[in-house]
Amino acid sequence: MDIFPKCSVCHQQFVLKGPAPYLLPCLHAVCETCVTSAAGGVISCSSCQTEVNLTDTRLKKDAVRQKEIFHLTVQHRPTELLCTHEDDGNQAVCWCRECEELLCEYCQNMHSNFKLTRKHVLQNLSDFKPAVSNIPTPCSIHSPDSLYLLDRRCNILICGRCRFEDHADHEVEKLDVVAKSILKQLDQRKTELATLQARQQSHIQNIRRGTEITDTTHNTLTENIGHTFRSLRSQLDQREKELLTDLEGQTKAAKTSLRTQLNTCEEVSKKCSEVLDYVTKVLTYASQSDLLELESSVREATRAFLDTVETQTQDIPAAAFNTNGLSKLKSNISRFGAVVTKELEEEYARGIYVIARSLYCV
């Protein structure tokens, strides 16, 4: 189950009878297997990328996580808990806080009948809840005296006899006083961390809200940009149609005028050819007497034709596409449509009006 803590190196879950968890300086846990097999004596925490040199740092077993694993096992894997009093392999049904042992039903009854243990508090595993045990630890030198003093110089727990034998001139405080002070400091740190976490959660919510707003703005602007450019393309297409219609009209008028002039010139050319042809025939076939008779008629016809018809020089009208303002239009388009803040929105809105006018000035 994922609720059990994991080693920050191999990512294997900690279990009650598996490798013990060790506490890293970053407060993440690493299993005993990874500690003993660390390459080059260096452990790299994958949770926060902190590197720990085991040559310089001595890791301690993580007592808090060990208890957490025990409580999680009680809650989620109770069948794995066996009696530890006699190691008889029976299923455990309760926990003795004073003895720190799991007891089966038989050992539970025996535990309650012995004079030394009948007052011990037994917790049924079915309704087991985490509880802090303040049972004194016996001194390893002066058993059964309990360790209830902290030697500040040696930074170890000692009993009363140790205090007067090997630690007589050391600064010593009662363990419960030190623990109370530490608990107060931890409560203060917890409050500070909770306040910081609340601020961070608020920041996270603001960032997520900002992300949602950004997505909404993106979708709206995407739609607006598409609509704007579709409108501009529509206006450009309409302007193109208007220009082509104007061009067709001008071309048709010019061709009509040229066709009329062509017809007139062809008619004149035809008449000129006819007169020229007859004059040529006269020069070829007419006798002297014929020339006397025709001279007057030919002269009059020729003179009349030459006097009434003038040689025309026709200039072909040339159309041009007026591109005045095209450079300005391109410049405006290159600046048009920038995604800006609301403060600059009006200024860029005026730019759109300039472009719209430029489209009809091309």
Number of C-alpha atoms within 10 A of each C-alpha: 7 6 9 15 21 18 23 21 18 13 14 14 19 20 18 19 10 11 16 19 29 24 18 22 14 13 9 21 24 29 24 17 15 17 17 10 11 15 10 9 13 16 21 17 19 14 13 10 11 13 14 18 13 15 9 9 11 12 16 11 16 19 13 11 19 18 15 16 21 18 19 18 17 23 14 12 14 17 11 12 22 20 22 18 17 13 11 11 12 16 17 25 23 25 22 17 17 15 13 13 17 25 29 24 14 12 20 20 12 13 19 15 12 10 8 9 14 14 12 13 14 22 16 15 18 11 9 14 11 10 9 7 9 9 11 12 15 15 18 12 11 14 11 11 17 18 22 18 20 23 20 12 11 12 10 11 20 27 23 15 16 18 18 11 9 10 16 12 10 14 13 19 14 15 17 13 13 13 12 11 12 12 12 12 12 12 12 12 12 12 12 12 12 12 12 12 12 12 12 12 12 12 12 12 12 12 12 12 12 12 12 12 12 12 12 12 12 12 12 12 13 12 11 12 14 12 12 14 12 12 12 15 12 12 15 15 12 12 15 12 12 12 14 12 12 12 15 12 12 13 15 12 12 15 14 12 11 16 12 11 14 13 11 12 15 12 12 15 13 12 13 16 12 12 16 13 12 13 16 12 11 16 11 9 10 15 11 9 9 11 15 11 12 15 12 11 12 16 12 12 12 15 11 11 15 12 9 7 12 9 7 8 6 9 7 9 9 7 10 6 8 9 10 11 14 14 11 13 19 13 12 16 14 10 11 15 15 10 11 10 8 8 8 11 13 11 11 17 12 11 17 18 10 16 19 15 12 17 15 11 13 15
